[in-house]
């Protein structure tokens, strides 16, 4: 996992923890909230993995029952070991597998972010997350004005909170942090929207960021 991708994920969690105006927070506050966020991620990953194990147990039971009740095994002598049988991929099993894959991916990501943040040689993740927060603190009014300007008449206070935070992070990077590739920032903001927000959020986020890039003459 790339360090800056981890930083963006962590920044989104950090922003979700703010309980007052951004200007009221210090760097030390950001660091403390970030550590709290890592603990939340780790606990979440643990719970998600427990769910995955539960789904695996359910599927194992389904397979065992299917094998035992198959006609080729029902006719075998008592005590004889069941013969393996072919099994169709049912819709129910597909749904369980899809759920497990989704849960496992989120759990792995959460653990990777936690590892990136806590390892001494991965301080880039912590530093970049703090840089995003501090640059937003310095420029929050201008960044929110950009969101308001391109939100097609929507009052910024009525936007979905997570969409607003994703946009705040991305616009902070685009306008105030040098050396961030525009495409990477936009692509990862869209992925965050797909992963954590509503069905229409990714296209909304993409549209706003495209306008920010064009109207500000950004290149790179």
PyMOL commands that set and color helices and strands:
alter all, ss='L'
color gray80, all
select helices_A, chain A and resi 3-16+22-24+27-69+71-74+91-118+120-149+156-158+161-176+182-196+201-215
alter helices_A, ss='H'
color red, helices_A
deselect
rebuild
show_as cartoon
